[in-house]
């Protein structure tokens, strides 16, 4: 059942169209991430849900109520900011209880809720501390507790981990996800970090230049990108120009070498110019039994990335990356070696422009 | 070389301190000579027992307090709103706040007298006009102090965080913004206090009891009491500075790491 609906949302600042034709239905308890580069409109969309921006066109429906024109303090929406935004003059407990105090809840209820929230974020001993006495990670957990304390209908998170160091980011994102699952709250998460979005979300909305490029599960977004932008933005990708040879058998060629795709050539004609993409990890060195999609190559470079080894190969005039798991007992080719690489038909993605 | 530089630095510091403290010490010593032949606090006693002093000083205290209240009520919401909603107007507002530095007080005073001494706005006798005029004169100090305070906190994010938690503008202003810039407000308040207490022209021409006109009158008629008054006003200013730095110590630490 749809919990939050964004219908034909657009936002324009003077002549600058920041968000265009944005349509999205979010189910109750779903964790949706808005992913995209800086300036793609993801934060503006989030701010329209929060009420800090009013859409130029379209409407925001929350629990069957049109909240498009409602002031931010009239919506029951919790928000976590990148800069924590804890009130410096208040203790952790006062910060968490602020929203309830504003709502004139009873003292006993506020106290109980503060205790619950402190336990939820594992900061039971820090109730009397001031924000400046906490680490960045602790401050963001308090900000999360403060947003959750008011029982919001939707939790909005605007790049909440960007100001934290890498290790804390990873542990805190798992904690955020665990809390969201435990409470069953609908969450919208804005990030430009693809790994973060892939690891935390039920669904990802990839945005570019104010428009939705693709909506899908992390699995779909990574494995089956439908546009060149999504393919290039999420993960590392080899893209190259190709020519359709036989649309019926999904045959195409790059630099005279024939490749077969599994799908994506419907409605195309022989000789059509297209762009294809292949993930580095979908390439393998050719084994004995392989017959199709074989590409002669020269090893150009080998980069050790820890668990993965990235090999750059030259196929005709195209340079491709190939990722292989780091196996210390397997011999790697040497730079300059002539070899053959291959990929399955399903690995060849035909991209929409 | 290094020690020579240090000696020179100390020489400059001592020279500066002498330049500042010598006249003060001389004034203080002079103020103790009211009784012929020996040192006493007679001049201070005379001042404190003079009903005109009480009237003038109480008058200045009232004007200063009203000016501070009026200034806070006017400039805190203005500076907050400008920072939050119309940041592009900041340059224009800053220019306006500097106008009292450019227009001499005497010109400003005559402008007020001419404008408000005939109908429809015959308010030249009203204490409100004096307080409004003091608010304008103290504007560069008060507004800038508040603006600097607002610069030290993330006004937009704190406001939005409070809004998302259900707070209205009053709650945001009185429970979030003002407590976090209280040191800046105090700075502005004490500077305004010093300006109002020391201001002569406005009080004299708008004919209101105040400290500075009383001091001026005293200089013309008495010898030791003006020196005692100068020391009293210095003590008052230093007491204000002491209070600012005392209150400021706790406040800075809280705001510093909190955003």
Interface residues (C-beta under 8 A of the other chain):
Chain A: X50 X51 X52 X71 X72 X73 X75 X77 X78 X79 X81 X83 X84 X85 X86 X87 X88 X89 X98 X99 X102 X103 X130 X131 X132 X133 X143 X146 X147 X150 X156
Chain B: X153 X154 X157 X158 X160 X161 X162 X163 X164 X165 X166 X167 X168 X171 X176 X179 X180 X253 X254 X255 X256 X257 X258 X259
